[in-house]
Every structure is written in structure tokens, then in C-alpha cells.
Amino acid sequence: PYLAYVGIASIPAAILPMEANYILRIVTVSLLLFWAWRWYCPLRGPRSALGSILVGSGAGLLGLLLWLAFLFPFVTSGDQQPWSTSSFLLRLLSAGLLVPLFEELIMRGFLLRLALQWDHARKSKQEEPFFIALDERSVNDVLPGKWSWAAILLSTLAFVSGHALHEWLAATVFGLLMAWLWVSRKDLLSCIAAHAVTNIALALFVYSTGNWQFW
């Protein structure tokens, strides 16, 4: 789903208009998520789902403040034109509901756990630790909330690489916030809730203030 979203997003507007591009992303990625759902890790952990949603929502508002603060030095006022209403609503739907789900599934749900298994194999002096983690282990064997500094660093770097250069510092801070939720709440649900709240709140912020350069 992640690669499909990025691939469709890379189609030039001259070939596929913005509104059609977002519709294609939403439909395609939703179908892929539905088709592959049986292979994903559970979203819930050992703690209350409601508690994770509430904690995640609060962390999402904090994520908005951190994103704006760390992005502010790298943007220029008025360097982006407002989106059309239809484009804005489609992007809001995509960023608020779809992106948090598939990004957290791949970043914290898969890559962090894969990096953790690689780190464990590396520390135990096994030969070719990456191939052991990739071919001889299952990320589903990693309990919710388990982590290492290497796993957090690598998954955060992967998350950052999916953002524009001027967003890298803000994305690093936000990625660390999501890793903290994974460790503290021991589930993906809190990460998804936080990611969704941040994206929706950011969209509403730029729409109401006209600061489109932040989005």
C-alpha cells in the first residue's frame, strides 16, 4: 500500500489531475489494505483500546505543535498556493484516514520490528543478521512495545525518507514521538490515532490560517 500510494502520487499532474490522482490513491490503497489485512500485525495491544485512542489523540495534538515548530525555520511565508476545495477535501480524507494507517503499519508495525530482530541477531554475533531477520524470523514474534535504540533509529530514518528535504527535522521528531507511543502504549492503535489527529489538525490549521506552506 505504501509503495502504491507513493507511485500514484508521483504521476505528473499533466497526466493525471490532482483530484483524479487522490481518488486513485484512495481507491487503490484501500483495496490493497483490505486484500492484505490478514498479513498485518494486530493494531491493538495489551492495554485499553479507548485509552490508546485518547492518549494517541493527545499525542497527535502535541505532534502538530512539534511539526509546526520544527518545520517553521525551513518554510517561506506564502510560497505555496491554496488548494482547490475538492483537492483539499480529498487530501484531508487521504491524510487523515488512509496515510496514518498504512504508514504506521509499515514503519512501526513492520520496519521497527524487523530492525529489532536484526539488532538481536547482530548482538548475538550471528552471521548475516539481516538475512536471519528477513528470512528466518517473523516480525509477528516481536511482542508489542518491544524496542531497541537501533530499531527506533532505523524505522525513524525510513519514515523521514518519505518526506521532503525541508521536512526532515520535523519528521524525525514526529517519528520519535510515534516510537514513544509504540513503547509506552504497546500497540499501533495509539500511533495511528496520533498520526491521524496530527494530519487532520494540520490540514485544518493551514486551511483556516492560509499558511499553505506547512502542508
Disulfide bonds with the S-S distance in Angstrom:
none
